[in-house]
Amino acid sequence: MEPIMNNRSDAGPDTRNPAHGLNPLDIDAIVEARHPDPFSMLGLHQTEHGHVVRAFLPNAAGASVIDASNGEPLGTLTRIHDAGLFAGYVERPAAYRLQIDWHGTPQETHDTYSFGPVLPDDWLNRLSQADPYAVLECLGSRPITHGGVAGVRFAVWAPNARRVSVVGDFNTWDGRRHPMRLRHNAGVWELFIPGIGAGTRYKYEIVTRDGHTLPLKADPCAMQSEKPPSTASVVADADAIDHFAWTDGEWMGARGGKQTQHAPIAIYEAHAESWLRVPEEGSRGMNWHELAERLIPYAKSMGFTHIEFMPVAEHPFGGSWGYQPLGQFAPSARFGTPEQFAEFVNRAHEAGIGVIIDWVPAHFPNDAHGLVQFDGTPLYEHADPREGYHQDWNTMIYNLGRNEVSAFLIASGLAWLKRYHVDGLRVDAVASMLYRDYSRKAGEWVPNIYGGRENLESIAFLKRLNQEVRHIPGAITIAEESTAWPGVTASVESGGLGFDFKWNMGWMHDTLHYMQEDPVYRQYHHHLFTFGMVYAYSERFVLPLSHDEVVHGKGSLIGKMPGDRWQKFANLRAYLSFMWTHPGKKLLFMGGEFGQVAEFNHDESPHWHLLDDPFHGGLQKLVRDLNLLYVGEPALHKLDSDPRGFEWIIGDDNANSVFAYRRTDAEGRDVIVVCNMTPVPRIGYRVGLPRGGRWSEVLNSDAAIYGGSNTGNGGVIHADDFASHGRQQSAALTLPPLATIVLRAD
């Protein structure tokens, strides 16, 4: 390591005290931690009287300088201010180490202020141009070797701060010890601290431009954090993350074909912390290793193709379920280290299971250690509360019109997809991003530059996000968007937002409303089951029965069903069978697959003991068999987004609440689905079929194995030459009560 001397010469020696070459104003600024450029004062400098080393070491008893290469003494430092400022001449300019006496406890270390800048100008220029890859490369903390010395590089964007210091256990959280260097062209503060490494806890102490010291701030770009309720950032082992020993090459090479509109996608949505708690250990949540051992085999055995986690980015309040994140780059320490999260994804891929995470770029919580007023100004959020405050959730709204904020968030999305091989981002609360008047009354929102309600900055952000994700082979994005915004899944080039899929919230609301009606009244709400097909091909849809439908007093899925206990389960079996055979990819929240009775409670696991009950266990078997049928039958998924893949056979029999439709792959494979949504068995109910001959009853939600009455067609039917429903062949079927049957041509 060569000795580093700042290019900036001292303004002039203090001739009254030639031992240190500092004037009183500089001394006061250093000891009060308000000097605008500490590197110009501290470290090794050439003066008219020789080479001097200066170090600010509050509470130290003494210090000396030795040659870093051979340990030879170079000079002794003298305390020149009672606050702990030391200075002294050295025999020659050389790479050096400090020997510090902490009142009887010796320490030998390289001097932070003997090192030059750590971020190259070209990367800083890319940061100033809002390049998300520059965010990934530059910001946050990263163990590096600088000038031949191992340590940690810190960098944080805080353009309006007067001072930023790194604080941690290594300097007793004293903001005077390690003020950072400001790189003016990007508004980035950087510092290399030698002698520390992965696992180091740290935060930033930020002084605003008016001289006010903020509460300590966590690092927005940290890859790792302390386990809540602690809030410090942690220096991650970036090398271990970047060079994780992935063994999922087969999955990564093939996943592009597994996540298209033509592929079967059956998503199991889970809250990682409460999917299976450990009651013997204070009802703690499982870590990533334990989840890999239990959740992956479970999802695989149930036939799901993907696991979707509610947000796993670090978040301070567990009761937000992760939807108020602050560590956008850090897998939550609740479940282990970043490497352990990578291990989970790797093992899921080895098992043939994709991993999707909920990702939240719409808003963030106002915890003092977080992003709010980060450098004393509304840096990440809008200054105007009509734009920057989300009154529904008591959160702050990202200022996506600021290029650096947009780049920060896009970098976060890319980090999950590239660092951790995550297969897809389900983007939360897209509707709240698209509309400036979302959940606001007149006068409570600011129109766009054209006077409209569309949030042009958010639209541009979402388009850019999806364009960037396109460059990651096989990765997908899914929008949680609940309005009729056009072109959510249309390409950016054609004017759309560019998502791969969109949650079909309208279908979910309509069909759940229908199911909640007593069967005797369903004839008056028949359209709620058929209306989804009016717009089924306007977007590429996921049909979601998510956590949102089983919280906040909405009850569980089984609790929404009318009737006695038998009818409740029959209704839910029939409904899930309808959903799994309807165009659109599938999503089901944990507990729904076996008829969880209570609504979602993040402090408890789903009530797995219910599986001992035949009704609950039977429902679980049905969901498994629906997944196997859906994945194995091209007619049920290949043309999900193509009108050729669906045809109503009976859509207007509201008097009997019967629906029948054809699913096809347009290559000769046909499946007929018939739903009877009343508790009345229909004997000899004739349904037109697209061909004659033998048909197999490949699924009957009323089968005894599922907890049903075992009414049906004995597994086989034969179509006869009796015209019905516009078709030359038909069959007289037995329709079980509150049930869905699926027929496949042999």
ZAMARGU-4260 file (C-alpha; in steps of 0.2 Angstrom, whole numbers, plus 5000, padded with zeros to 4 digits):
<rodrens>
0) 5000/5000/5000 | 5007/5017/4995 | 5005/5032/5007 | 4990/5042/5002 | 4991/5061/5004
5) 4976/5072/5000 | 4978/5082/4984 | 4972/5097/4993 | 4986/5106/5001 | 4983/5114/5019
10) 4978/5132/5017 | 4994/5136/5026 | 5004/5131/5042 | 4999/5138/5058 | 5016/5146/5062
15) 5011/5148/5080 | 5011/5129/5082 | 5022/5121/5069 | 5020/5104/5076 | 5003/5101/5068
20) 5000/5113/5054 | 4982/5116/5058 | 4973/5133/5062 | 4961/5134/5077 | 4946/5135/5065
25) 4950/5118/5057 | 4953/5110/5074 | 4937/5116/5081 | 4928/5109/5065 | 4936/5092/5067
30) 4933/5089/5085 | 4915/5095/5083 | 4913/5083/5068 | 4907/5097/5057 | 4922/5099/5045
35) 4916/5098/5027 | 4931/5088/5021 | 4939/5078/5035 | 4951/5070/5023 | 4959/5087/5020
40) 4964/5087/5038 | 4966/5070/5044 | 4978/5056/5039 | 4995/5059/5031 | 4999/5077/5025
45) 5014/5087/5019 | 5017/5103/5027 | 5031/5116/5026 | 5038/5108/5042 | 5038/5090/5035
50) 5026/5076/5034 | 5012/5075/5048 | 5000/5062/5053 | 4984/5068/5061 | 4971/5057/5069
55) 4955/5061/5079 | 4954/5047/5092 | 4941/5053/5106 | 4945/5045/5123 | 4962/5038/5118
60) 4977/5040/5130 | 4990/5041/5116 | 4995/5036/5099 | 5010/5033/5088 | 5014/5029/5070
65) 5023/5013/5063 | 5028/5008/5046 | 5014/4996/5039 | 5027/4985/5030 | 5040/4982/5044
70) 5033/4989/5060 | 5047/5002/5062 | 5042/5017/5072 | 5039/5032/5062 | 5034/5045/5075
75) 5024/5049/5090 | 5007/5058/5090 | 5004/5072/5102 | 4987/5076/5109 | 4983/5094/5102
80) 4966/5095/5108 | 4957/5088/5124 | 4943/5080/5113 | 4956/5068/5107 | 4964/5076/5091
85) 4982/5069/5089 | 4996/5075/5077 | 5014/5072/5075 | 5028/5073/5062 | 5034/5056/5054
90) 5052/5052/5048 | 5046/5049/5031 | 5030/5047/5021 | 5025/5028/5021 | 5010/5017/5022
95) 5008/5017/5040 | 4997/5010/5055 | 4992/5018/5071 | 4996/5011/5088 | 4983/5017/5099
100) 4982/5016/5118 | 4964/5015/5124 | 4969/5018/5142 | 4978/5001/5144 | 4970/4992/5130
105) 4982/4993/5114 | 4975/4993/5097 | 4985/4993/5080 | 4976/4997/5065 | 4977/5006/5048
110) 4971/5023/5048 | 4954/5026/5038 | 4960/5043/5033 | 4976/5036/5025 | 4966/5029/5010
115) 4960/5037/4994 | 4943/5037/4986 | 4935/5020/4984 | 4921/5023/4971 | 4927/5026/4953
120) 4921/5041/4944 | 4913/5032/4930 | 4902/5022/4942 | 4898/5038/4951 | 4893/5046/4935
125) 4882/5031/4931 | 4874/5034/4949 | 4871/5052/4945 | 4862/5046/4929 | 4851/5035/4939
130) 4858/5018/4933 | 4851/5004/4944 | 4866/4993/4941 | 4877/5007/4948 | 4866/5007/4964
135) 4869/4988/4965 | 4888/4990/4962 | 4891/5006/4973 | 4879/5009/4987 | 4878/4999/5003
140) 4892/4991/5012 | 4904/4978/5005 | 4919/4969/5011 | 4934/4974/5000 | 4953/4975/4999
145) 4958/4993/4996 | 4976/4997/4994 | 4981/4979/4999 | 4971/4981/5015 | 4955/4971/5020
150) 4940/4981/5026 | 4923/4987/5022 | 4918/5000/5009 | 4902/5010/5014 | 4893/5022/5002
155) 4876/5030/5005 | 4866/5043/4995 | 4862/5058/5005 | 4865/5074/4994 | 4858/5087/5006
160) 4867/5081/5022 | 4880/5092/5030 | 4889/5077/5037 | 4887/5058/5036 | 4897/5046/5048
165) 4898/5028/5049 | 4894/5022/5067 | 4895/5004/5074 | 4902/4993/5087 | 4920/4996/5080
170) 4919/5015/5085 | 4907/5014/5100 | 4894/5022/5089 | 4903/5038/5090 | 4899/5049/5075
175) 4915/5059/5077 | 4926/5045/5073 | 4922/5041/5055 | 4915/5055/5045 | 4913/5051/5027
180) 4920/5058/5011 | 4907/5067/5000 | 4908/5063/4981 | 4899/5079/4975 | 4895/5074/4958
185) 4883/5060/4964 | 4878/5066/4981 | 4886/5050/4988 | 4896/5049/5004 | 4909/5035/5005
190) 4922/5028/5017 | 4933/5013/5018 | 4936/5007/5036 | 4950/4995/5037 | 4950/4980/5049
195) 4932/4976/5050 | 4922/4963/5039 | 4906/4954/5037 | 4895/4953/5052 | 4899/4971/5057
200) 4884/4981/5064 | 4882/4999/5058 | 4871/5014/5054 | 4874/5031/5048 | 4874/5047/5058
205) 4868/5061/5047 | 4869/5079/5051 | 4856/5090/5041 | 4861/5105/5032 | 4854/5116/5046
210) 4866/5107/5059 | 4853/5095/5066 | 4858/5077/5070 | 4845/5065/5065 | 4841/5048/5073
215) 4854/5035/5067 | 4849/5029/5050 | 4850/5011/5044 | 4858/5008/5027 | 4844/5009/5013
220) 4855/4997/5002 | 4861/4985/5015 | 4861/4967/5010 | 4858/4961/5028 | 4850/4968/5044
225) 4849/4964/5062 | 4834/4954/5068 | 4819/4965/5073 | 4816/4973/5084 | 4834/4978/5083
230) 4837/4990/5068 | 4855/4990/5064 | 4862/4986/5046 | 4874/4972/5045 | 4889/4970/5033
235) 4884/4955/5023 | 4897/4943/5016 | 4894/4949/4998 | 4907/4937/4991 | 4897/4922/4998
240) 4881/4929/4991 | 4889/4934/4974 | 4897/4917/4973 | 4884/4906/4980 | 4886/4888/4975
245) 4870/4887/4964 | 4865/4870/4958 | 4849/4875/4950 | 4856/4877/4932 | 4843/4865/4925
250) 4829/4875/4932 | 4836/4892/4927 | 4839/4886/4909 | 4821/4880/4908 | 4811/4892/4918
255) 4807/4903/4904 | 4795/4890/4897 | 4788/4886/4914 | 4782/4904/4917 | 4773/4909/4901
260) 4755/4912/4897 | 4755/4894/4890 | 4762/4885/4905 | 4752/4879/4920 | 4756/4890/4935
265) 4748/4885/4952 | 4755/4897/4966 | 4754/4893/4984 | 4755/4909/4994 | 4763/4908/5011
270) 4768/4920/5025 | 4785/4913/5029 | 4785/4917/5047 | 4769/4909/5052 | 4767/4894/5039
275) 4773/4882/5052 | 4778/4889/5069 | 4788/4879/5082 | 4777/4879/5098 | 4790/4870/5108
280) 4801/4886/5106 | 4790/4900/5110 | 4780/4898/5094 | 4794/4905/5084 | 4794/4905/5065
285) 4805/4893/5055 | 4821/4898/5047 | 4825/4896/5029 | 4833/4879/5031 | 4818/4873/5041
290) 4806/4880/5028 | 4816/4871/5014 | 4814/4855/5024 | 4796/4856/5026 | 4788/4869/5015
295) 4796/4864/4998 | 4791/4845/5000 | 4774/4850/5005 | 4771/4862/4990 | 4778/4849/4979
300) 4767/4835/4986 | 4752/4846/4983 | 4756/4849/4965 | 4759/4867/4966 | 4772/4874/4953
305) 4777/4890/4963 | 4778/4896/4981 | 4774/4915/4983 | 4780/4923/4999 | 4772/4938/5006
310) 4786/4951/5007 | 4803/4944/5015 | 4812/4960/5013 | 4817/4967/5030 | 4803/4976/5039
315) 4802/4983/5057 | 4784/4978/5061 | 4779/4960/5059 | 4761/4964/5060 | 4763/4973/5043
320) 4766/4955/5036 | 4781/4963/5027 | 4771/4976/5017 | 4780/4990/5025 | 4798/4986/5021
325) 4813/4996/5025 | 4827/4984/5019 | 4823/4983/5001 | 4839/4973/4998 | 4840/4963/5013
330) 4831/4946/5016 | 4823/4947/5033 | 4834/4942/5047 | 4819/4933/5055 | 4823/4918/5044
335) 4842/4918/5044 | 4856/4925/5033 | 4855/4930/5015 | 4865/4915/5010 | 4852/4904/5019
340) 4838/4913/5008 | 4848/4908/4993 | 4849/4890/4999 | 4830/4890/5000 | 4828/4896/4983
345) 4841/4884/4976 | 4832/4869/4985 | 4815/4875/4978 | 4822/4875/4961 | 4830/4858/4963
350) 4813/4852/4967 | 4805/4860/4952 | 4797/4873/4962 | 4798/4892/4957 | 4799/4906/4970
355) 4789/4922/4968 | 4791/4936/4981 | 4779/4950/4985 | 4789/4966/4982 | 4783/4984/4988
360) 4789/4999/4978 | 4773/5009/4982 | 4777/5015/5000 | 4787/5013/5015 | 4785/5016/5034
365) 4790/5031/5043 | 4801/5023/5056 | 4814/5036/5062 | 4829/5024/5057 | 4822/5022/5040
370) 4820/5032/5024 | 4809/5046/5030 | 4818/5063/5029 | 4833/5053/5026 | 4846/5067/5025
375) 4835/5080/5033 | 4825/5082/5018 | 4811/5072/5009 | 4824/5063/4999 | 4814/5046/4995
380) 4797/5053/4998 | 4787/5068/4991 | 4788/5084/5000 | 4770/5088/4998 | 4759/5076/5009
385) 4746/5076/4996 | 4758/5066/4986 | 4770/5059/4999 | 4759/5052/5013 | 4748/5037/5012
390) 4733/5041/5023 | 4726/5023/5022 | 4742/5015/5028 | 4751/5029/5038 | 4766/5027/5026
395) 4776/5037/5015 | 4775/5037/4996 | 4791/5035/4985 | 4794/5050/4974 | 4796/5040/4959
400) 4799/5056/4948 | 4816/5057/4956 | 4828/5047/4945 | 4838/5041/4960 | 4823/5035/4969
405) 4817/5026/4954 | 4834/5018/4951 | 4835/5013/4970 | 4819/5003/4968 | 4823/4995/4951
410) 4840/4990/4958 | 4831/4982/4973 | 4820/4972/4961 | 4835/4967/4951 | 4844/4961/4966
415) 4831/4949/4971 | 4830/4942/4954 | 4849/4941/4950 | 4857/4939/4967 | 4844/4926/4974
420) 4838/4918/4958 | 4820/4923/4962 | 4809/4919/4948 | 4796/4933/4949 | 4791/4949/4958
425) 4772/4951/4962 | 4772/4970/4963 | 4761/4975/4977 | 4748/4990/4977 | 4750/4994/4959
430) 4733/5003/4959 | 4739/5015/4972 | 4754/5019/4961 | 4744/5022/4945 | 4732/5035/4952
435) 4736/5051/4960 | 4719/5052/4968 | 4719/5034/4975 | 4709/5034/4991 | 4709/5053/4991
440) 4695/5065/4991 | 4694/5081/4980 | 4707/5093/4986 | 4718/5080/4994 | 4728/5076/4978
445) 4739/5085/4966 | 4735/5083/4947 | 4748/5078/4935 | 4756/5091/4923 | 4741/5089/4911
450) 4728/5091/4925 | 4724/5072/4926 | 4723/5059/4939 | 4736/5047/4931 | 4753/5046/4940
455) 4764/5048/4925 | 4780/5046/4936 | 4774/5029/4942 | 4769/5023/4925 | 4786/5027/4918
460) 4794/5018/4933 | 4784/5002/4931 | 4787/5002/4912 | 4806/5004/4916 | 4805/4990/4929
465) 4797/4978/4917 | 4810/4983/4903 | 4824/4979/4915 | 4817/4963/4920 | 4815/4957/4902
470) 4834/4956/4902 | 4834/4943/4915 | 4830/4926/4906 | 4814/4918/4912 | 4810/4931/4926
475) 4792/4937/4927 | 4782/4951/4935 | 4765/4950/4941 | 4754/4966/4945 | 4742/4967/4960
480) 4731/4979/4951 | 4712/4980/4955 | 4706/4993/4942 | 4702/4993/4924 | 4718/5001/4919
485) 4721/4996/4901 | 4736/4986/4895 | 4744/4981/4912 | 4751/4965/4903 | 4753/4973/4886
490) 4770/4976/4880 | 4779/4993/4884 | 4782/4995/4865 | 4763/4994/4862 | 4759/5007/4876
495) 4756/4994/4890 | 4765/4993/4907 | 4774/4977/4902 | 4769/4965/4916 | 4768/4946/4912
500) 4752/4944/4923 | 4739/4953/4933 | 4729/4948/4947 | 4711/4946/4942 | 4703/4955/4957
505) 4686/4957/4948 | 4684/4939/4945 | 4689/4935/4963 | 4676/4948/4970 | 4662/4942/4959
510) 4664/4924/4961 | 4666/4925/4980 | 4650/4936/4981 | 4641/4922/4971 | 4647/4908/4982
515) 4642/4918/4998 | 4624/4918/4992 | 4612/4905/4998 | 4610/4892/4983 | 4592/4896/4983
520) 4596/4914/4978 | 4610/4910/4966 | 4599/4910/4951 | 4598/4929/4953 | 4617/4931/4953
525) 4621/4919/4939 | 4630/4933/4930 | 4643/4934/4943 | 4650/4917/4938 | 4650/4921/4919
530) 4655/4939/4919 | 4674/4935/4920 | 4674/4928/4903 | 4668/4945/4896 | 4685/4952/4899
535) 4696/4936/4902 | 4707/4940/4887 | 4709/4958/4890 | 4725/4954/4901 | 4735/4939/4906
540) 4727/4934/4922 | 4731/4926/4938 | 4715/4920/4948 | 4719/4925/4966 | 4712/4918/4982
545) 4725/4927/4992 | 4728/4932/5010 | 4718/4948/5007 | 4702/4938/5007 | 4704/4930/5024
550) 4709/4944/5035 | 4702/4960/5044 | 4686/4952/5048 | 4682/4944/5031 | 4683/4926/5038
555) 4690/4911/5030 | 4686/4904/5013 | 4676/4890/5022 | 4668/4903/5033 | 4661/4912/5018
560) 4652/4897/5011 | 4633/4895/5016 | 4624/4881/5023 | 4627/4867/5036 | 4645/4860/5038
565) 4643/4847/5024 | 4636/4861/5012 | 4650/4873/5016 | 4664/4860/5011 | 4654/4855/4996
570) 4652/4873/4991 | 4671/4876/4993 | 4676/4860/4984 | 4664/4865/4969 | 4671/4883/4969
575) 4689/4878/4969 | 4686/4865/4955 | 4678/4879/4945 | 4693/4890/4948 | 4705/4877/4943
580) 4696/4874/4927 | 4693/4892/4923 | 4705/4902/4911 | 4719/4910/4921 | 4734/4905/4932
585) 4730/4900/4950 | 4734/4907/4967 | 4729/4900/4984 | 4734/4906/5001 | 4740/4894/5014
590) 4726/4886/5024 | 4714/4888/5010 | 4719/4871/5003 | 4712/4862/5018 | 4698/4873/5024
595) 4706/4883/5038 | 4691/4889/5049 | 4699/4904/5057 | 4705/4919/5047 | 4723/4922/5044
600) 4733/4927/5060 | 4751/4930/5058 | 4755/4925/5076 | 4748/4908/5073 | 4751/4894/5060
605) 4737/4888/5050 | 4727/4875/5060 | 4736/4859/5053 | 4727/4848/5066 | 4711/4850/5056
610) 4718/4838/5043 | 4713/4824/5054 | 4695/4828/5050 | 4689/4819/5034 | 4681/4835/5027
615) 4697/4845/5029 | 4708/4831/5024 | 4697/4828/5009 | 4698/4846/5003 | 4717/4845/5004
620) 4716/4829/4993 | 4705/4838/4981 | 4717/4853/4979 | 4731/4841/4976 | 4721/4832/4963
625) 4716/4848/4955 | 4734/4854/4953 | 4739/4837/4946 | 4725/4838/4933 | 4728/4856/4929
630) 4747/4854/4926 | 4745/4837/4917 | 4731/4842/4905 | 4736/4855/4892 | 4718/4859/4888
635) 4717/4867/4906 | 4731/4879/4904 | 4739/4880/4886 | 4726/4893/4880 | 4723/4902/4896
640) 4725/4919/4887 | 4718/4914/4870 | 4699/4914/4866 | 4701/4897/4857 | 4704/4889/4874
645) 4687/4892/4881 | 4669/4889/4875 | 4652/4891/4885 | 4641/4876/4883 | 4629/4881/4896
650) 4630/4898/4903 | 4612/4903/4904 | 4604/4890/4915 | 4601/4901/4930 | 4586/4892/4935
655) 4596/4877/4940 | 4613/4886/4943 | 4622/4875/4931 | 4637/4880/4921 | 4645/4870/4908
660) 4660/4874/4897 | 4674/4867/4886 | 4692/4869/4888 | 4703/4864/4874 | 4721/4866/4868
665) 4715/4868/4850 | 4725/4852/4845 | 4712/4839/4849 | 4712/4838/4868 | 4696/4843/4875
670) 4690/4844/4893 | 4671/4847/4898 | 4668/4855/4915 | 4650/4855/4923 | 4646/4864/4939
675) 4630/4862/4949 | 4629/4876/4962 | 4614/4870/4971 | 4612/4856/4984 | 4600/4847/4972
680) 4607/4832/4962 | 4602/4833/4944 | 4599/4816/4936 | 4599/4814/4917 | 4605/4832/4915
685) 4609/4833/4896 | 4625/4842/4891 | 4630/4844/4873 | 4648/4837/4869 | 4660/4841/4855
690) 4662/4823/4850 | 4654/4806/4853 | 4661/4791/4861 | 4668/4787/4878 | 4672/4801/4890
695) 4680/4799/4907 | 4675/4808/4923 | 4692/4813/4928 | 4687/4823/4943 | 4672/4824/4954
700) 4672/4836/4968 | 4658/4826/4976 | 4669/4810/4977 | 4669/4801/4994 | 4688/4803/4995
705) 4685/4822/4996 | 4672/4821/5009 | 4657/4821/4996 | 4642/4811/4994 | 4650/4800/4980
710) 4636/4805/4968 | 4642/4805/4950 | 4643/4795/4934 | 4654/4780/4939 | 4669/4787/4931
715) 4664/4784/4913 | 4650/4791/4901 | 4646/4788/4883 | 4640/4802/4872 | 4625/4798/4860
720) 4619/4805/4844 | 4607/4817/4852 | 4608/4835/4848 | 4609/4847/4862 | 4616/4864/4865
725) 4621/4866/4847 | 4631/4850/4846 | 4627/4834/4837 | 4632/4823/4852 | 4627/4824/4870
730) 4626/4814/4886 | 4613/4813/4900 | 4624/4816/4916 | 4621/4814/4934 | 4626/4831/4942
735) 4631/4829/4960 | 4625/4842/4973 | 4636/4857/4975 | 4649/4850/4964 | 4660/4851/4949
740) 4664/4837/4937 | 4677/4836/4924 | 4675/4825/4908 | 4689/4821/4896 | 4687/4813/4880
745) 4696/4796/4879
</rodrens>
